[in-house]
Amino acid sequence: MSQRPSIKDIARIAGVSPSTVSRALADSPRISLATRERIQRIARELDYSPSLAARALVTGASPIIGVVAPSLADPYIAAVMKGLEEASHQHGYQRLVASSQGDPEQELAMVQMLSGHNAAGLIVLSSRAPEGYAPLLARLSMPVIFVNSLHVGERVYNVMTDNEYGGWLATHHLIDQGHVRIGYLGGPARGRSHAARAAGYRRALEEAGLPFDPACLMPGDGSIEAGREALREWLHQPDDKRPTAIFCYNDLSALGLLAEAYQQGVAIPDDLSIVGFDNIPMTAISIPPLTTVEQRTEELGRQAVASLLAALAGKPVTDIILRGELIARASVKRMEDHD
């Protein structure tokens, strides 16, 4: 057979209708076991691979999940995508992925674009568009799952890390190690994750009876360069005003801070302690290995797919919040050990 075999070819050889072939290939119990096995054997002999578009036409449901991410180069996003891909593949769904490059308008445009590509539903990772979704979501007829952002609407659900707790956990660890002047290197200014982690940072200070000093807040965007700039800013502060520790919005900015510290001759953790957030793989092999708050990134992806499939099946779906854990490594100094 010179052309790619189709469901119609299998149907002709098996002497059944194309819809029967489609159901048999999907292992539907509506088709007898003997007929299913015969049709599946013919499909194997023809080296048949299903067309996603044809399957959507026959079953009435698209096996495609649309995914929008701010950047596919971010190790955190890559880890979430790994869990998402494993779960969607397990259930027979393909992914159609688009990157917004962190631009809110581009993100909304990508969601609009994917919604017109016969996707069963959408998953949006780390949304950078806190505004503008309401009218768009109201027009969509499919479920939408947001990962690590918060949106509301009909058929809109959220899967997220408890970022406020994570910020508290990181800061509490530094306080427990004897630090009293602690900085926070922030993330994208309009991001909900940044705001929640900053809130956790402030709560930990308040619970410990430590004053909050706005001078200890450093603007950032979650990039490596933001970490480098934070270290340069730290060097320009008077000795008595410098934080002895910095909690970073994410691991990338923490690694940038580590790299700049090495170039500037700042010893980590003797001169400055650092805590990141995410636990991306390279933090275990940085010099020194980075203390961080682990997000259950792959689980976020798996839970996003589970929520989407439950919504498509008409099952009740609720928001899911996952708590991370502190991974203590060598980038934090215990202050009394060096008094």
N, C-alpha and C positions, 0 to 999 in steps of 0.2 A: 504494500500500500504506500504510494508515493507521498500522499499528503498526510498530515497529522490525523490520526483516527479520532472520530467523534462519537458522541453518545448515539447518534443515528446509525453509525456503522455497527456498533455493538448491538443495537436494537434489531437491525436487519438480520444479523447473523443469529441472534438468539430467538428471533421470531416473537418479539414483544414490543411494547410501545417505548418511546424514549423516556417517558415519565417513570415507567417501571425500572428501566435501567438506572436512572438517577437515584431512585429510592433504594435499589439493590446495592449500588455503590456506596450509599450512605448507611448501609446495614440496617435499613428500616425493617422492623418486625412485621410491617404490613405485607411484606413479600415473603413467600415461603422460603425456608432455609435452602431447599434444593435449588430453587430458582436463583436465589442470591448467590450461591456457590457457583452455579453455572455461568452467570453473568460476570461475576468477579474473575472467573478463570478466563473467560473470553477477553476481558479487559487486560489481564496480565499478558496474554498471548499477543495481543495487538500493541502492547507497550503503551497503553492509554494513560494520559495524564489529564485531569479535569481542567476545563476552562472555568475560571472564576465567574466570568460573565454568564456563561451558559448555566452554571449551577444556580446563579441568582435568578435567572429567568424561569427555571424549572421549579425551584423551591419557593420563590417569592421572597427570599431573605438573602441579603448579601453576606458573603463570608469575608468581608473586608472591614477592618477597624482603622479609622483615620487617627493619626497621632500627630500632635503639634508640640514641638519642643523649642526652647529658646536657642539651644546650640547643641549640636550632636558631638561637638568636640569636648564638652565638659565631662570629666570622668564621673561625676555624680549622675548626670543624665544618662550616660552610657550604662551605668549600673542599674538604674531604674528600667531602662530599655531592655536589658538582659532578662529581668524577671517578667516584663511585659511580653517579650517575644516568646519565651518558654511557655507561658500560660496560654497565649493566643494560639500558638502552634499546636499545643496539646488538644485544643478544642476545634482545630480545623480552620482557624481564621488567619488570613494574611494581614500584613500591616501596610498602610500607605502613609508614609512619614514625610512631614514638612517641617522645615526650620524657619523660625521667625527672626533669627539673628538678634533676639532680645528686643526687637522693636514692637511696641504695643499695636500700632496700626497694621504692621505686617502680620502679627499674630491673629488679629481679627480677620484679616483678609484670608489667611491660610485656613482658618476654621470655616469661613464661608466657602472657600474653594473645595475643601474636602467634603463638606456637606452635600455638594452637588455631584460627587463621584460615586453615588450609590453605596456609600458606607453604611454599615449596620448601626454604627455609633462612633463617637469621638472620645479620645482621651487627650487632655491638654496637660502637659508637664510644666510645672513652675511658671504659671502665667505671669506675664509682665504687663498685663492690661487690667488693672483693678476696676477700670471704668469702661463703659461702652459695650459690655456684654449683654445687658438686659434686653434691648430690642432684638439683638441677634438670636439670643437663646429662645425668645418668645416665638420666633419664626421657625425654629428647627423642630422637626418631627421625630428626632432620634434622641436617645439618651446621651448625655455628655458627662464624663467623669473628669474632675479636676484633681490633679495630684499636687499636693503642697501649695495650694492656694485655696481661696474660699469664695464660692459663688452660690447663689440661690436661684431657684426657678423650678418650673415643672420639668421633671425628668432630668434634673441636674443633681449630681452627687459629688461628694468630696472624699478623697483618700489622702491623709496627711500625716506628717510627723508632728508630734507635740513639741513645736519649736520653742514655746515659752518654757516648758520643762527642760528642754535641752540647754537653753541659755542659762537657766538657773543651775543645772547640773554642772556645766563647765565652770561657772563663776564660783559655785559652792566648793568645787574641788580646789580651786586656787586659794580661796579663803581658808580651807582646811589645811592647806600646805603653808599657812602663815603669811600670805600676802594680804596687804591692807590697801594698797594703792593699785587698782586694777583697771586697765584700759579695755575698751571695746572697739574693735575695728569692724565697722558696719558693712552692709551689703547694699544692693540696689535700693535707692532712697524710697521708692514707692512700693517696694516689695513687702508683702505680708510676713514672709519668713523673717526678714530683717527686723521688722517691728516687733515680732513676737520674741525673737531671741534677745533683742535689746531689753524688752520688758522682763524677761527671765533674769538677765544680768542685773537689772535694777532691783528686782525682788530679792535676789540673793544678798546684795549689799545691805538692803534695808533690814532683812531678817538677822543679819550679823551685826547690826548697829554701826555699819560703816557709812560715811557720808558719800553721797553721789556728787561727783564733780563733773560738770559738762565738759571741762577741759580734757577729760580722759576719754571722750568720745571722738573717734577718728572716722571721717567719712571714707567710704570705699564703695566698690561695685562688685566685689567677689572675685576680682581678677588677681593674677600674679603681680601685675604692676601696682595694684592698690596696696598689696603687702609691702612691696619695695618702698613705696612712697611713705607708708606708715612708719617704717623703720627710720627713714631719713628724717621724718618729722620728730620721732622720738629722740633722735640724736641732738636735735636743735633745742630741746627743752632743757631748762635748768635741772641740775642733778636732783634737787629736792622736789621737783615737780614731776619727774619721770615716773610712770608706772613701773612697778617691778615685774608685772605680768600683763599680758594682753590676750584677751579672748577674741578670736577672729571669727567673723561671720561664717567662713567656710575654710576648707583645707587648702584650696588654691591660693587664697590670699595669705594664709598662714605659711605656706611653702615659699611664697614670694618674700615674706618677711624673713624667713630663715635664710634664703639665698642672699638677700641684701645684708643681713647680719654678718654672714661669712665674709662678704666682700669688704665690709666696713670694720672688721675685726671685733665685732661684738660677740661675746661668748654666750651661747645658748646651752644650758639654762643659767649659768653662773651670773651673767649680767642681766638677763631678761628671760622670763618664762613665757611660753606660748602654748595656747590650746586652740585647736581647730574644730571643725564641725563637718562631718560626713563620713570620715574614715575611708577615704578613697585608697586604693591599693598602695600607691607610692608613699603614703605616710608611714608605713611600717619599715621602709628602707631609707627614709630621709636621714640626714645627719644633723642633730640626733633624731631618732625616731620620734614622731610627733604624737603627743597626747591629743586626743580628739573625742568628740561625741559621735558615736556611730549611729547613722540613720540606717534603718532596715530597708536599704534602697531596693534590693531585688524584691523584697516582700511588698513594697509599695506598688511596684509594677504588677505583681501577681494579683494583689488585692484590687487594683484598678480594673483589670480584666474580669475578675470574678464579679465585681459590682456591675460592670457593663453587661455581662452575660445574664446576670440575675434580672436586671432591668429589662433586657430584651425578652426574657421568658415571662415577664409579668409578675415576678416575685417581689416581695417587699425589700427595699434597699435602704440602708441607713448610712450616714457618714461614718467613716472609719478613721480612728486616730491611733497611731502607733507611737509608743515611747522608745526612745533610743537608750543607749547606755554609754557610760564613760569608758574609754579605752586609755588607761594610764600607761604612758611610756616615759621617755627620758627628757622631754623638752620642758619639764616643770621642776623647779628646785624647791625643796622644803627649806623654808627660810631659817629655821632655828639650827639647821645643820651647818650653817655658814656664819653664824653670829660670832 
